[in-house]
């Protein structure tokens, strides 16, 4: 995708740049004609304001920014930094407590990405703690979290006793007194969309077997191995309809961080086995289209054909088009014919468990009327102003 303005080019550049090499960013900020207010507004919308401020500060070019815009960005950066530090410390404490109670727990996304991949806890915003446990440990983990002051969601008992597997595989715990949230996962497939094929084919045991030690706040804990991490981030971006550049930057920065350790053949093999190959291919291409990412060494299965590439280009511009692209990717991931029919049906009429999760209520509180109001709200959200 062609960048249309100097602000677009700057944001694309910081998506690609190693956060530890901010000196290289100085040239981007020395350009004339930068609309600083436009740049900061766009960066905030794309989830990149912290990363932009990080590069401005580290490259010594903050003085070029108008005072009010500089002050607003500074406040946002340091408020986010304080919050991230609190979340990191809490994540480390929770992971240690779960381990002490014999519960295997694996860190996901935010804290590890910011601290290790971005190399600066303040450079990437995150709002909660994401932890993966084994499904069989849900009851024990719930007890441990309650003892730490976390309140379970109202639908906990419904999920804990459910016999039918659904694609939503997490529960949000809250510690109101501290303003902290923890998203407790028991599967890496976690979507309110009816992605049953992913759920069926993903080998969650291999995720645990191939997990590697990573650091959270100086403490060694299990994390995803490189090829699982890239697949997970690509699917995460798709489930959020590629709606911010931050989602794609997570992929780009992770690929940079892993370097030669990342086996693209393993990415393609595993994504194919898990029915996620098309999604991974699309997410990687979206990153290229939106940032001019010069990725190399891809397995040929991760490179789209000309027709698919043209379709991605056409659907990568607007939020509504990206929603349609993500929806079609989910649809095409399902088994033909019954799986795709169920996908269409359950995106309109989700299971009671998913409705309860979305509304943060127990299943017993889900009413038929909730389904009637759901569809127009969903359509409105697709075309909301960005």
C-alpha positions as CSV (number, residue, x, y, z in Angstrom):
1,X,0.0,0.0,0.0
2,X,1.4,3.4,-1.0
3,X,1.9,5.8,1.9
4,X,0.0,9.0,1.2
5,X,1.7,11.5,3.5
6,X,4.9,12.2,5.5
7,X,3.0,11.1,8.6
8,X,2.2,7.7,7.1
9,X,5.8,7.2,6.2
10,X,7.0,8.0,9.7
11,X,4.6,5.6,11.3
12,X,5.6,2.9,8.8
13,X,9.2,3.5,9.6
14,X,8.8,3.2,13.4
15,X,6.9,-0.1,12.8
16,X,10.0,-1.5,11.2
17,X,12.7,0.1,13.3
18,X,14.5,-1.8,16.0
19,X,13.4,0.1,19.2
20,X,17.0,0.0,20.5
21,X,18.2,1.8,17.3
22,X,16.4,5.1,17.7
23,X,19.4,7.1,16.3
24,X,18.3,5.8,12.9
25,X,14.9,7.5,13.4
26,X,16.4,11.0,13.6
27,X,16.3,11.4,9.8
28,X,12.5,10.7,9.8
29,X,11.8,13.4,12.3
30,X,14.1,16.0,10.6
31,X,11.8,16.2,7.6
32,X,9.9,19.4,6.8
33,X,6.2,19.5,6.5
34,X,5.4,17.1,9.4
35,X,1.9,17.8,10.7
36,X,2.7,16.9,14.3
37,X,-0.9,17.0,15.6
38,X,-1.9,14.7,12.7
39,X,1.0,12.4,13.4
40,X,0.3,12.1,17.1
41,X,-3.5,11.6,16.5
42,X,-2.8,8.9,13.9
43,X,-0.2,7.2,16.1
44,X,-2.7,7.2,19.0
45,X,-5.4,5.7,16.8
46,X,-3.0,3.0,15.6
47,X,-1.7,2.1,19.1
48,X,1.7,3.5,18.3
49,X,1.9,6.7,20.3
50,X,4.2,5.1,23.0
51,X,6.5,3.7,20.3
52,X,6.6,7.1,18.5
53,X,7.4,9.0,21.7
54,X,10.1,6.3,22.5
55,X,11.9,7.0,19.3
56,X,11.5,10.8,19.5
57,X,13.0,10.8,23.0
58,X,15.7,8.3,22.3
59,X,16.8,10.0,19.1
60,X,17.0,13.5,20.8
61,X,14.4,15.0,18.4
62,X,11.6,15.9,20.9
63,X,12.5,19.6,20.6
64,X,11.2,19.6,17.1
65,X,7.7,18.8,18.4
66,X,5.3,21.7,19.3
67,X,5.1,22.1,23.0
68,X,1.5,21.2,23.6
69,X,1.7,18.0,21.4
70,X,4.9,17.1,23.1
71,X,3.4,17.5,26.6
72,X,0.3,15.5,25.7
73,X,2.4,12.6,24.3
74,X,4.7,12.7,27.2
75,X,1.9,12.5,29.7
76,X,0.4,9.5,27.8
77,X,3.8,7.8,27.6
78,X,4.6,8.1,31.3
79,X,1.0,7.2,32.5
80,X,1.2,4.1,30.3
81,X,4.7,3.4,31.6
82,X,3.6,3.5,35.3
83,X,0.6,1.2,34.4
84,X,2.8,-1.2,32.5
85,X,5.2,-1.5,35.5
86,X,2.4,-2.3,37.8
87,X,1.0,-4.9,35.5
88,X,4.5,-6.4,35.0
89,X,5.0,-6.7,38.7
90,X,1.6,-8.2,39.2
91,X,2.1,-10.7,36.4
92,X,5.4,-11.9,37.9
93,X,3.6,-12.3,41.3
94,X,0.7,-14.3,39.8
95,X,2.9,-16.5,37.7
96,X,5.0,-17.3,40.8
97,X,1.9,-18.0,42.9
98,X,0.4,-20.3,40.3
99,X,3.7,-22.2,40.0
100,X,3.8,-22.5,43.8
101,X,0.4,-24.2,43.7
102,X,1.6,-26.7,41.0
103,X,-0.2,-25.0,38.2
104,X,1.6,-24.7,34.9
105,X,1.2,-21.2,33.5
106,X,2.6,-19.7,30.3
107,X,2.8,-15.9,29.6
108,X,1.2,-14.5,26.5
109,X,1.4,-11.2,24.6
110,X,1.6,-7.9,26.4
111,X,4.2,-7.9,29.2
112,X,6.7,-10.2,27.4
113,X,6.3,-8.4,24.1
114,X,6.9,-5.0,25.6
115,X,9.8,-5.9,27.9
116,X,11.7,-8.4,25.7
117,X,10.7,-7.9,22.0
118,X,10.4,-4.1,22.1
119,X,13.1,-3.8,24.8
120,X,11.2,-1.1,26.6
121,X,8.3,-1.7,28.9
122,X,6.9,1.7,28.0
123,X,7.2,1.4,24.2
124,X,4.1,-0.9,23.8
125,X,0.8,-0.3,25.7
126,X,-1.1,-3.1,27.2
127,X,-4.1,-3.2,29.5
128,X,-4.2,-6.6,31.2
129,X,-2.2,-9.8,32.0
130,X,-2.6,-12.7,29.6
131,X,-1.8,-16.1,31.0
132,X,-2.3,-19.6,29.5
133,X,-3.0,-22.6,31.8
134,X,-4.1,-26.1,31.1
135,X,-7.9,-26.7,31.0
136,X,-7.7,-29.2,33.8
137,X,-6.2,-26.6,36.1
138,X,-9.0,-24.1,35.7
139,X,-10.6,-24.8,39.1
140,X,-7.2,-24.6,40.9
141,X,-6.2,-21.4,39.1
142,X,-9.6,-19.9,40.0
143,X,-9.0,-20.6,43.6
144,X,-5.4,-19.1,43.5
145,X,-6.7,-16.0,41.8
146,X,-9.5,-15.5,44.3
147,X,-6.9,-15.7,47.1
148,X,-4.9,-13.0,45.4
149,X,-8.0,-10.7,45.4
150,X,-9.2,-11.3,41.9
151,X,-13.0,-11.6,41.3
152,X,-14.1,-14.3,38.8
153,X,-16.5,-13.3,36.0
154,X,-20.2,-14.2,36.4
155,X,-20.0,-16.9,33.8
156,X,-17.1,-18.8,35.4
157,X,-19.3,-21.8,36.5
158,X,-20.9,-22.0,33.1
159,X,-17.5,-22.3,31.4
160,X,-16.0,-24.6,34.1
161,X,-18.9,-27.1,33.7
162,X,-19.4,-26.8,30.0
163,X,-19.1,-30.1,28.1
164,X,-19.2,-28.5,24.6
165,X,-16.0,-26.9,23.5
166,X,-16.4,-23.4,22.1
167,X,-13.8,-21.1,20.4
168,X,-13.8,-18.6,23.3
169,X,-11.4,-20.0,25.8
170,X,-10.6,-17.3,28.4
171,X,-12.2,-15.6,31.4
172,X,-11.5,-12.1,32.6
173,X,-10.7,-11.7,36.3
174,X,-10.7,-8.3,37.9
175,X,-9.1,-6.8,40.9
176,X,-11.2,-3.8,41.3
177,X,-9.3,-2.2,44.2
178,X,-6.1,-2.1,42.2
179,X,-7.7,-1.6,38.7
180,X,-6.0,-4.7,37.4
181,X,-7.4,-7.3,34.9
182,X,-6.2,-10.8,34.1
183,X,-7.3,-12.7,31.0
184,X,-7.0,-16.4,32.0
185,X,-6.7,-18.6,28.8
186,X,-6.8,-22.4,28.6
187,X,-6.3,-22.6,24.8
188,X,-4.5,-20.3,22.3
189,X,-7.7,-20.3,20.2
190,X,-9.8,-17.6,21.8
191,X,-12.4,-16.0,19.6
192,X,-16.0,-15.0,19.8
193,X,-16.2,-15.9,16.2
194,X,-17.2,-19.6,15.6
195,X,-13.7,-20.8,14.6
196,X,-14.3,-24.5,15.4
197,X,-11.9,-25.7,12.8
198,X,-9.0,-24.0,14.6
199,X,-10.2,-25.4,17.9
200,X,-10.4,-28.9,16.4
201,X,-7.1,-29.0,14.7
202,X,-4.8,-26.9,17.0
203,X,-2.5,-29.2,18.9
204,X,-2.5,-27.5,22.3
205,X,-0.3,-30.2,23.8
206,X,2.5,-29.3,21.3
207,X,2.2,-25.7,22.5
208,X,3.2,-26.8,26.0
209,X,5.8,-29.3,24.9
210,X,7.6,-26.8,22.7
211,X,7.3,-23.9,25.1
212,X,10.6,-22.1,26.0
213,X,11.7,-20.1,28.9
214,X,11.3,-16.4,28.6
215,X,11.7,-13.5,31.1
216,X,9.0,-11.5,32.8
217,X,10.4,-8.9,35.2
218,X,13.6,-10.9,35.5
219,X,11.8,-14.1,36.4
220,X,12.1,-17.1,34.0
221,X,8.6,-18.4,33.0
222,X,7.4,-20.5,30.1
223,X,6.4,-18.7,26.8
224,X,5.5,-19.7,23.3
225,X,8.2,-21.0,21.0
226,X,9.1,-18.8,18.0
227,X,6.9,-20.3,15.3
228,X,3.9,-20.7,17.7
229,X,4.4,-17.0,18.7
230,X,4.2,-15.8,15.1
231,X,1.1,-17.9,14.3
232,X,-0.5,-16.7,17.5
233,X,0.2,-13.0,16.7
234,X,-1.1,-13.4,13.2
235,X,-4.3,-15.0,14.3
236,X,-4.7,-12.4,17.1
237,X,-4.4,-9.6,14.4
238,X,-7.0,-11.3,12.3
239,X,-9.4,-11.7,15.2
240,X,-9.1,-7.9,15.7
241,X,-9.7,-7.4,12.0
242,X,-6.2,-5.9,11.5
243,X,-7.7,-2.7,13.0
244,X,-4.4,-1.1,14.3
245,X,-0.9,-1.0,13.1
246,X,0.2,-2.1,16.6
247,X,-1.1,-5.6,15.8
248,X,1.1,-5.9,12.7
249,X,4.0,-4.2,14.5
250,X,3.9,-7.0,17.1
251,X,4.5,-9.5,14.2
252,X,7.2,-7.4,12.6
253,X,9.1,-6.8,15.8
254,X,8.8,-10.5,16.8
255,X,10.3,-11.6,13.5
256,X,13.1,-9.1,13.9
257,X,13.7,-10.3,17.5
258,X,13.9,-14.0,16.7
259,X,16.0,-13.5,13.6
260,X,17.6,-16.8,12.4
261,X,15.9,-18.7,15.3
262,X,12.6,-18.4,13.5
263,X,12.0,-21.4,11.2
264,X,9.6,-20.3,8.5
265,X,9.1,-23.9,7.4
266,X,7.9,-24.7,10.9
267,X,5.5,-21.7,10.8
268,X,4.0,-22.9,7.5
269,X,3.8,-26.6,8.6
270,X,2.2,-25.8,11.9
271,X,-0.2,-23.2,10.5
272,X,-1.3,-25.7,7.8
273,X,-1.9,-28.4,10.4
274,X,-3.9,-26.0,12.5
275,X,-6.0,-24.7,9.6
276,X,-4.4,-21.2,10.0
277,X,-2.2,-21.1,7.0
278,X,-4.4,-18.7,5.0
279,X,-4.7,-16.4,8.1
280,X,-0.9,-16.3,8.7
281,X,-0.2,-15.7,5.0
282,X,-2.7,-12.8,5.0
283,X,-1.4,-11.2,8.2
284,X,2.2,-11.3,7.0
285,X,1.1,-9.7,3.7
286,X,-1.0,-7.1,5.4
287,X,2.1,-6.1,7.4
288,X,3.9,-5.7,4.1
289,X,1.1,-3.7,2.5
290,X,0.6,-1.3,5.3
291,X,4.3,-0.7,6.3
292,X,6.4,-1.7,3.3
293,X,8.1,-4.3,5.5
294,X,11.0,-5.9,3.6
295,X,10.5,-9.4,5.0
296,X,12.6,-12.1,3.4
297,X,13.1,-15.9,3.6
298,X,9.5,-16.8,3.8
299,X,8.4,-20.3,3.0
300,X,6.6,-20.2,-0.4
301,X,3.4,-21.4,1.3
302,X,3.4,-18.1,3.1
303,X,3.5,-16.0,-0.1
304,X,0.0,-15.3,-1.6
305,X,-0.7,-15.8,-5.3
306,X,-1.4,-12.8,-7.5
307,X,-5.2,-13.0,-7.3
308,X,-5.1,-13.3,-3.5
309,X,-2.6,-10.5,-3.2
310,X,-4.8,-8.2,-5.3
311,X,-7.8,-9.0,-3.1
312,X,-5.7,-8.2,0.0
313,X,-4.6,-4.9,-1.4
314,X,-8.2,-4.0,-2.2
315,X,-9.4,-4.9,1.3
316,X,-6.5,-3.4,3.3
317,X,-7.5,0.2,3.1
318,X,-10.5,0.9,5.3
319,X,-11.6,-0.6,8.7
320,X,-14.8,-1.9,7.2
321,X,-13.0,-3.7,4.3
322,X,-10.5,-5.2,6.8
323,X,-13.4,-6.5,8.9
324,X,-14.8,-8.2,5.7
325,X,-11.4,-9.7,5.0
326,X,-11.1,-11.1,8.5
327,X,-14.6,-12.5,8.4
328,X,-14.0,-14.2,5.1
329,X,-10.7,-15.6,6.4
330,X,-12.6,-17.2,9.3
331,X,-15.2,-18.5,7.0
332,X,-12.7,-20.1,4.6
333,X,-10.9,-21.7,7.6
334,X,-13.9,-23.8,8.4
335,X,-14.5,-27.3,7.0
336,X,-16.7,-27.4,3.9
337,X,-19.9,-27.7,3.9
338,X,-21.3,-28.1,7.4
339,X,-18.5,-26.1,9.1
340,X,-19.0,-23.1,6.9
341,X,-22.8,-23.2,7.4
342,X,-22.3,-23.3,11.1
343,X,-19.9,-20.4,10.9
344,X,-22.6,-18.3,9.1
345,X,-25.2,-19.3,11.6
346,X,-23.2,-18.7,14.7
347,X,-21.9,-15.4,13.7
348,X,-25.5,-14.3,13.7
349,X,-26.7,-16.5,16.6
350,X,-23.8,-17.3,18.8
351,X,-23.9,-20.0,21.5
352,X,-25.3,-19.0,24.9
353,X,-21.7,-19.3,26.3
354,X,-20.4,-16.7,23.9
355,X,-23.3,-14.4,24.5
356,X,-22.7,-14.7,28.2
357,X,-19.0,-13.9,27.7
358,X,-19.7,-10.9,25.5
359,X,-22.3,-9.5,28.0
360,X,-20.3,-10.5,31.1
361,X,-23.3,-12.3,32.6
362,X,-24.1,-15.9,33.6
363,X,-25.7,-18.0,30.9
364,X,-28.9,-17.9,32.8
365,X,-29.2,-14.2,32.2
366,X,-28.9,-14.5,28.4
367,X,-32.4,-13.8,26.8
368,X,-33.8,-14.2,23.3
369,X,-34.2,-10.5,23.1
370,X,-30.4,-10.1,23.4
371,X,-30.1,-11.8,20.0
372,X,-32.5,-9.4,18.4
373,X,-30.5,-6.4,19.4
374,X,-27.1,-7.9,18.6
375,X,-27.1,-7.9,14.8
376,X,-27.8,-4.1,14.2
377,X,-25.2,-3.3,16.9
378,X,-22.6,-5.5,15.1
379,X,-23.3,-4.0,11.7
380,X,-23.0,-0.5,13.2
381,X,-19.7,-1.4,14.8
382,X,-18.2,-2.5,11.4
383,X,-18.9,0.9,9.9
384,X,-18.1,3.0,12.9
385,X,-16.0,6.1,12.3
386,X,-12.3,5.7,12.7
